[in-house]
Amino acid sequence: MEQLRLSSWLPTTNKEVKIRGWEELDVILFSGDAYVDHPSFGPAVIGRILESYGLKVAIVPQPSVTDNLQDFTKLGIPRLFFAVTGGCMDPMVSNYTASKKRRDKDAYTPNGDIGFRPDYATSVYSKILKEKFPDVPVLIGGIEASLRRVTHYDYWSDKLMPSILETSKADMLVYGMGEQPLREIVRLLEKGVPFSSLKTIKQTAVLVKDGDKFPKNENWEDVTIESHETCLEDKKKFASNFKIIEQESNKLAARRIFQCIGDKTLMINPPYPTMTEDEIDASFDLPYTRLPHPKYNKRGPIPAFEMIKFSINIHRGCFGGCSFCTISAHQGKFIASRSQESILKEVDTVANMPDFKGYLSDIGGPSANMYKMKGKIQSICDKCVAPSCISPVICSNLDTSHKPLTQLYQAVDKHPKVKKSFIGSGIRHDMLVPEFNKNADAKELDDYTEEVMTKHVSGRLKVAPEHTSDPVLKLMRKPSFKYFHKFKERFDKINLKKGLNLQLIPYFISNHPACEVEDMANLAAETKHMGFQLEQVQGFTPTPMTVATVIYYSGYHPYTLKPTRTPKTRKEKEEQHRFFFWYKKENKDWIKSTLNKLGRGDLLKVLLPENEKWKKNKGSKPKHTFDDAVPFNRRKNKVKKTKKKRR
C-alpha cells in the first residue's frame, strides 16, 4: 500500500480542511466513534458516500460534550447540513452491560478508553447543534437513530421513549443503510430544493407539525399506528404497533407509517428496494484508507478496528428475523450481495497491506452463509410480509444454494498472498441440515460444511442454537434444538472423516422471553450430555426494535397479543444464567436445592451425579459473567475481544 498522506482521510480539523484547499464545507458529520476510514464503519461509509457526490465533507469524531463545546463550532457552518450518528452501535449498548453497569472498555475508542461517548449520543449531539445553529438542518442516522425511530422501550432508563426525532430535535432521520436516501437528499438539495421541503424521500422520517399538510404520494398507501401517548397508557396497544412496524420495514412495497406524538405527527416513508449488486459494490469500492485517522497513533489501538482489520464483508441483510436481533430491522431481511469481482478487489487491497501476514480473519456478513441468497420467484417475495424467511420453516421460494459461497471461498484462497481465510461470522447451522433445509441439495450443503471445516476454521466453529427449549426457540424464531443435534452429527462425521480435531462452539442465551428456570436446567443437562462445557453464553439484553424487547416491556407478544412472561428481576436473571455454570463448586448446592424444589431429580442426576469427575469438552472454562452479556448484533466482536484477552 502506498504511503498515505493526511489528506487521504476526510478532514477532522481546520488545518486538515485547509490542506485540501477548501474554504467552505458542504456537510459536517458528527460521530460517537473514533474515525476509522473503513467500509465496516458506518460513519466512514457515510462520509465517503457524500464525498463521492462531489461534496466537501469533514468529520468530527467523538466531540467533547463536557467542556465549552468548541468541537461543535470549530469547523463553522456547513453549506447543506449537519449529519449526526451515535456510531456503529447504540451508545447505551456500548456504555452499559446487561445488568446496567458501566462497561470498562469502549471498542470504538483508542485503547478501549471509556468516557468519550455520551449516553444517547445522537440526541446529545443533535440538540447541541440545534441550540447553537437553529437555522442549519440536522440529519440523523446510524443504528441508534434507525432503531429508535418510533415509540420504543429503552431498557436503560426503563421507560417508553418517543421517536428520537422528538428527543434529538433533528430535522430528518435516515433509517437503515443510508446510501440510497442520501443520494436523493443531495440530488434535491443541489437542485435548490429547501431542506424543509424534503418530505417524500424513501427511507427517511420527519416530524410534521400540527396544522401542516402531509405531502401526497399516489404510489404509497398509508397506515396509522397508536400514538405515543396511547402507548404510554396501554402496553398492549404499544405491542400491537410493533407488528405493523416490523412488517412494513421488511416489505418491498411498504406503506407510509404515521404516529402522533403530542401536537406533531411522525411520518416514516417506505424503505428503498434492496441495493443492487452495482450499488453495494460502489459503496465498498470507495477510496477508503482502511485505517484509523493518524490523530490516534499515540493513543493506542482501536479494538473494533483490530478485530476486523483483515476481514471482508461480502453482503448485508439477514432473513433470519430472530426475535432478539436488530440486524434485519436495520439492514433489512433481503440480502444485498457484492459481486465476486468487488470482493476479490478488496482481498487484493488487504493482501497488499504492509502488516498483512497472509491470514484473512473473516469472509462473512451478518450471517456468514447467506451470500447471494434470494427468492426464486421475485413476485412472491414482493407480496411477502413474513419477518423471517427460515422460521418456522425455510420458505420454499428461498434459494439457499451455498454453491456461490463455496466458489467465492475458493477464489479468495487462490490469491498468492492469502495463506488462509477464516469464517469468523456466525454460520446458520440450521440451513446446513437437510432435514430442516428440505429443498436444498444435501450434497451441496455437505460440500459447503466440509469446505468450511477443512479450510476456513482455526480449531473452533461457532454456531448459535441459542436454546434447547422448543417453546423458547419458537418465540426466538429459531428451529428446534433437534436440528442442532443433526448438525453436530454431520460435524462429527466430517471431523472423523478428515482427521480433524475441531471443536463446535455453541452460543446460548438465558432469561429470554418465555424462558423459565426449568428451561435453563434442561439446557444445562442436555448440553452436558452432549459433551459441552459452555463458554459462549449471555443474558438477554432488551434493545429497541425487536420482538423480544416489546414482550419484555409490555408482557404481550406483538403478533398474537397473548400474555408472555419474561424474567425481569435481577434475581430471576442471575438464577437462570447460573445454570450455564453448573460445574462450578459454588453453584452446586444451589443447583441441588433448586432442582429439588422443581421436582427435577432426573436433571440433578445428569448435572451432579455423585463422585462425578467431569472432563470438559476441550475448551477453556467460560469467562463470561452475566454482567459481560452483550446483545447478538455485537457478539462477533465480543468473541474476538475475549479470545485476544486469553492470549
Order of alpha helices (4+ residues) and beta strands (2+ residues): alpha-beta-beta-alpha-beta-beta-alpha-alpha-beta-alpha-beta-beta-alpha-beta-alpha-beta-beta-alpha-alpha-beta-beta-alpha-beta-alpha-beta-beta-alpha-beta-alpha-beta-beta-beta-alpha-beta-alpha-beta-alpha-beta-alpha-alpha-beta-alpha-beta-alpha-alpha-alpha-alpha-alpha
